[in-house]
Amino acid sequence: MTSPNTPVLEVEGLSVGYATGKHITATVKDISFRLAPGDTLALVGQSGSGKTTVARAVSGLLPSNGHIIGGSARVAGTDVVSLSRRRWRELHGSVVGYVPQDPLGSLDPLQRVGHQLTRVLLRAGAGSKSEARRRAVELLDRVGIRGAAERARAYPHELSGGQLQRVLIAISIAQNPRLLIADEPTSALDVTVQKTILDLLGDLKQDLGLAILFITHDLALASDRSDSVLVLNDGVEAEYGSARDVLGTPQHAYTARLVADAPALSPDRYADRAHAANDTDAPAITVSGLTKTFGSKIGGQGRTTALDDVGFDVLPGEIHAIVGESGSGKTTAARIIAGLTPFDSGTVTVAGHPVSSAARQDVSHATTLQLIYQNPLSALDPRFDVESLLDEPLVIHHELDRAARRTRIDAILDDLALAKSLLGRLAVELSGGQRQRVALARALMLDPRILVLDEPTSALDVSVQAQIIDLLIDLRARKDLTYVFISHDLSLVRQIADRVTVLEAGRVVESRATRPLFAEPATEYTRKLIDAIPGRGAVTPPHSPANARALA
């Protein structure tokens, strides 16, 4: 029997490794921390730092080649280092709940969400099937899903990302666990849905006395939502302590760099690299009266309006951000500007040339404007190596011999700090940051003047994101580029954009310079977006003397 003061999770000198053949390579080394009831501990660090490995090790979810090779871990007083799978099954759900990063990939696509939750309750001894169904609806309602009884009959693909994440939270708390492990639970959500989900976790922590192990690479979220923070660097503890101390006055250079790279915590990072847009020449892009509707996917009846009388100008040389919640029309607008999606009415002009409403552009459009997608892995041909990916646009659009094309490729690689040794690799063999640089390099092969960037850093950790943004800022200055920047990360938008257009349900609610928009939003909708930004004033600014010392 454990006392109320017993740590829910107690880790001492934990080391974890993965086996390759007979050899085990340690990836997490000598990690120690404690998590009390009702507290939140954030595990933070770059991708590959060991965050998820620690979470899986203390929840019995390591893959078959993963092994705890040193130290101890106690969950609710039980030593779990050498626990059998059978014993772990007794703890999963009843003592430990787990919320994974990808909700759609974690639910059975062939089963209604209510049925999946009902099965969990039945396995936990909820009584009759009708009682389990009733409790399933109550749980969906408890986690804030409107129309819970109706939504319980939906399949996963019929729910939004925020709704799916709530379903997983409902499943994870169905048996009233003492420890909830949340592994990047909001990384794919827009800022307002993210806030809603994290508010929900906070309420559940208070109501149920949950201890929460929160895995994130977003230090702004860690500063807002955690009591203590453990910073991992290449599997080793860099710093551990209260969130205020660790993130407010970091003592380790690695932590200080993470704080400096977090847009919400370093809003003035690019203040000294401001780039005045040219408002005397004709706009680089003009959108006027743009309307786009889509046919219904169910039964073919009715149409959905994605964009409704949208209009804005993008000035030469500026970074013009388009923001709004998921479904607001951001990506639809980007694809129309790029000539990839037809539209119903209105006009779109790029560099003085009209974009056809039928989305049938001649090849010269590609030499003026390029679109960079959110997921570079899906946008790059998996059969091509990097050299072929960069060579293809030149083959299509220019009459250059092979030597001239290779000279152009080498120049672009130098511009983007990409090693020539990558030319023979496939996209799948590159890191996330390298893939995004290759996608950017491919877009720049034709020397366009305008780039439309659709969430180009949303899948990257904060440090790699900062590297890509540094590169984009530098390229804009050197090549006099114009950017249309689509993002749900308002911290990043505030940091880099010259002007912002805000979309709500397909309509422009305001479009103006960034500083006044963030200082005094003109609409309640914009204010709601800004208020949802995490980490606002939560820690000592990164340019404070304390952080300057840590960075030195």
Secondary structure, 3 states (H helix, E strand, C coil): CCCCCCCCEEEEEEEEEEEECCEEEEEEEEEEEEECCCCEEEEECCCCCCHHHHHHHHCCCCCCCEEEEEEEEEECCEECCCCCHHHHHHHECCCEEEECCCCHHHCCCCCCHHHHHHHHHHHCCCCCHHHHHHHHHHHHHHCCCCCHHHHCCCCHHHCCHHHHHHHHHHHHCCCCCCEEEEECCCCCCCHHHHHHHHHHHHHHHHHHCCEEEEECCCHHHHHHHCCEEEEEECCEEEEEEEHHHHHHCCCCHHHHHHHHHCCCCCCCCCHHHCCCCCCCCCCCEEEEEEEEEEECCCCCCCEEEEEEEEEEEECCCCEEEEECCCCCCHHHHHHHHCCCCCCCEEEEEECCEECCCCCCCCHHHHHCEEEECCCHHHHCCCCCEHHHHHHHHHHHHCCCCHHHHHHHHHHHHHHCCCCHHHCCCEHHHCCHHHHHHHHHHHHHCCCCCEEEEECCCCCCCHHHHHHHHHHHHHHHHHHCCEEEEECCCHHHHHHHCCEEEEEECCEEEEEEEHHHHHHCCCCHHHHHHHHCCCCCCCCCCCCCHHHHHHHC
